[in-house]
Amino acid sequence: MILSEGLYDVAAGHIATVITHLEMQAPFQDVPKPFPDGVAARGPLTDLDTYRALFKSVGAPWLWTSRLLLDDAALGGLLNDPLVECWAIRQGDTDIGLIELDFRTEGACELVLFGLVAQATGQGLGGPMITFAQARAAARGVDLFTLKTCHLDDPRALGFYQRAGFTPVKRSIEVFADPRLGGPHDPAAAPHVPCLS
């Protein structure tokens, strides 16, 4: 459905977000950026409890919810799919970031999840993380690399992806039940998004 111009009400207990779709064509990167000493990508990440904890610690400020709604069978099937790669970014003995890549569309890779826990932002890890993701996509020989970001995400996200070589190609609107109202997130999560029951 294509929305015409105008103002539209959102149902009580729901959130609306504008999603920007971005993509880049191969080749995906020019110069890889190594992780600093003590930081590395660890994967594949297949343990359900570890994945859920990291997903929530990275995504709660931005209301990431999708994976928290999957039962064990569905999440296990996803994490063990040979066409899906999940990587934890580890600093010392602590997981601080998450990258999820989906190769299930032939010839393409989608960067499904990409983020750091709040206390790890601002350390210059975004560059090494995105070039790591680009290298993983290139290693699979795909021609198209895509991702989505929305206005609930960190306000720096869109500019970061564009500087990494992604181009915005489309917008869409998603409406979903507020995950803080009896859902998987604490009512205090994402205070920048009003919780309206």
N, C-alpha and C positions, 0 to 999 in steps of 0.2 A: 504494500500500500504506500502510495506517495502522498505525503501531507501537503496541502496547499498552504498559502500564507495564512497566518492567524495565530491566535493564542488558544492553547488547548489545556483543559484541566487534566490533572493527574489524579487517579483514584487515591483516596485516603489509604495510608499505609504503604504507599508505593513511591518509587523514585524514578525520575526520568533523567537520562544522561545522553549527551550528544557524543557519538563515537566517530572518530576520524580513522579511516582506513588508509594505510600507507603501504607502499611497495618499492622494491628496487629490483633491477634486472642484473643478472650476472655480467661481469665479475663483481663480487660483493665488497671487497676490501682491497686497499692498496698496501697499507703498512700495519701488520698486527701489533697490538700493544700488550706487552707482557703484564701479568699480574705482579704487584710488588711482592717482595720477600714476605713469606709467611701467609700468603693468600693463594688459593688454588681452586680450580673447578674439580669437584668430586662427583663421579657418576659411573654408571647410571644409578639414579636414585629410585629404588623400588620398594623400600620399606614403607608401609602405609602410615604408621604412626609418625615416623620421621618426616615423611612428606607432608602430612596434614599439619604438623606442628610448624614446619617451616613456611608452608603456604599461609597459615594464619598469622604468624609473626611478621611476615613480609607484607601481606595483603590487607590485614584488618584496617589500617589507616585509610585505605582506599576502597574498602568494602568489597574486596575480592570474595566471592562466595561460591562460585561454580563447583569447585572440587570438594568443598565441604558438604555438598548435598549428595554426593555419590556414596553408595554403599560400598562395602569392602570388595565385593565381586567386580563392580563397575570400575572402581578406582584401580584395583589390582590389574584388571584387564588393560586399562589405559597405560599404567606405568610399565607393564611388561610387554606392551606392543612393540615389535621390532621397528616400527615406523614412528615411534615417539621416543624422544630423548629428554630426560629430566636430569638436571645438574644442580647440585648444591655448590654455592660459593662458600668456601671455608676459610676462616681466618684463625690460625692456630688450631684449636680443638672445637671451634664453634662455627656452626653454619649461620651465615649472615646474608645469603642471597640465594635466589632461585632463578633458573632459566629452564623453560620448557619449550621444546621444538617439536612441531608436528609435520611429518613428511607423508601423511596419508593421502594427500592430493598429488597425483603423479606430476613430476617435474617442478614441484613447488615445495617450499618450506614456510610454515607459519610460526612466527615467534609468539607463542600463546601467552607465556608468562615471563616477566623480566622485572626483577626488583631486588631491593636490599632492605634489610631491617633499618628502622629510622636511625639508630645510632651509628650505622656504617655509611650513611650518605655523607657526601662532602669530602670523601677521602680519595677521590680520583679513580674509583673502581668501575664506574660506568663505561669508560672507554675500553679497558681490557675485557669487560663482560660482553660488550656488543661485538668487538672484533672476534672474541671466542665464538659467539653465536654465528657470526658470519663465516668463520672458518669451518664450523660444523656443517653449515648449509653447503658450503663449497665442496666439502669432502664427500657429500652425497651426490654431487653433480647436478643439482637442480638449477633451473634458469631463473626462477622467480622467488623472491623472499618477501613475505608480507607480515604485517602486524596491525593491531588495532590499539588505539589509546582513546581515552574519554576524558571529559572535563572533571570527573571525580578523581582522576589520577594526579600525581604530583604536577603542579603547573609547569615545571621545567621539562616534562617528558616529551611533549610534541617537538619543541625546539631541539632537544637532544637527538631525537630520532632523525630529524631533518639534517642536522649536522653530520650524522653518521651515514647519510646518503639516501635515506628513504624519502619518497615523494608522496604527499597526500593525494589520494585519487577519488575519494568518495566520503560522504557523511551519512550517518544513519542515526536513528533515535531508538534507544532501548528503554523499556519500562519494566521494572521488576519489583517484587515485594521487598520492602525494606528488611534486610537481614538482621536488624537490631530489634525487631518487634517479634519476639518469640522465635527468632532464627539463630543461626550459629555465631553471631557477633554480639558482643557486649553492648548495651545501650549507650555507653559512653564512647564507643568507637567512632572515628571520623567526625569529630565535632564541627568540622567545616561544612557538613551536610546536615541541615536541620532534619530532625526525626519527627515526622508528623503522623500521628496515629489516626 
